[in-house]
Amino acid sequence: MNCSQVQEMLSAYYDGELPSGTKAEVAGHLHGCAQCSQQVAAFGQLSAAAQALPTPSPPPEMWTQLEQELDAVGDSRPAVRHKIWMLSFRKVVVIAASLLLAVGVGSFAFVAFRGSHPPDQMAVDLGTYLEAFQRSPLEAQKVLLASYEGEAVALAESAEQAGYRPAVAGGLPESYSVDSVYVWKMPCCTCVQTLCKREDGSTVAIFEHGTDKPVRFGDCPCVSAECGGKKCSIVEGKPQLAVSWNHNGRQLTVIGARDMDEVNVLVEWLVKAPAA
């Protein structure tokens, strides 16, 4: 098996869902491949971050409301019972869903978001970009060029066009360098995108939107966790991670992080960047 084949199965491997024969092949590949082994380790770090989140508790008034609804539905007059049931059905569904969240559903105690927010509440949807980035950063840039008006600029010029000083203008952690900078005219705002290179030549993309509205990643589930001292939304890509958080009234997004360690390093550094 090559890296591409293995990376498609890493999530299922981590969850113990592969047939024994396939599992053994993947395990053999991981034994000799540091890059794929790092991806498996990232799954464990992300799961640990999710498990550390507190279990949500239903508000105290929920129990009283539930009792009132059930008493009303129990009225002996059929016509009245039917009418009350129709009016209260949605409330009961909402209450039941909240109770399920309170006791915890699934393997981890985290809140998943699957693109349920109205589009007008979103800064921009980077789901297609994230999907393309997993295959090739160059392909992902073509997605942006086909979707938005933008241009490559010098880092100093990006501040003039965007109307704010990008966080990356304060520098990057050691072993990262600025490769190119783009300014995009998106529906929400003007966005500065910085493509950064690691020492091994691989790419990390950093977006900074001039709005505090959250970024959307299509239908990809997000987990909320604290990274570098900030509350972040994290998407587990295949095989890389995306993380987004609010900072100084703007939304910052990193796409292409290898693991939670790298997420923490980048978030902490950009949070400490000098303000505009």
Secondary structure, DSSP 8 states (H G I E B T S, - for coil): --HHHHHHHHHHHHTT-S-HHHHHHHHHHHHH-HHHHHHHHHHHHHHHHHHTS------THHHHHHHHHHHHHT-S-HHHHHHHHHHHHHHHHHHHHHHHHHH--SSS----B-S-S-GGG-S-B-HHHHHHHHH-HHHHHHHHHHHSEEEEE-HHHHHHHHTS--GGGG---TTEEEEEEEEEE-SSSEEEEEEEEETTS-EEEEEEESS-S--B-TT--EEEEEETTEEEEEEE-SS-EEEEEEETTEEEEEEEE-SHHHHHHHHHHHHTS---
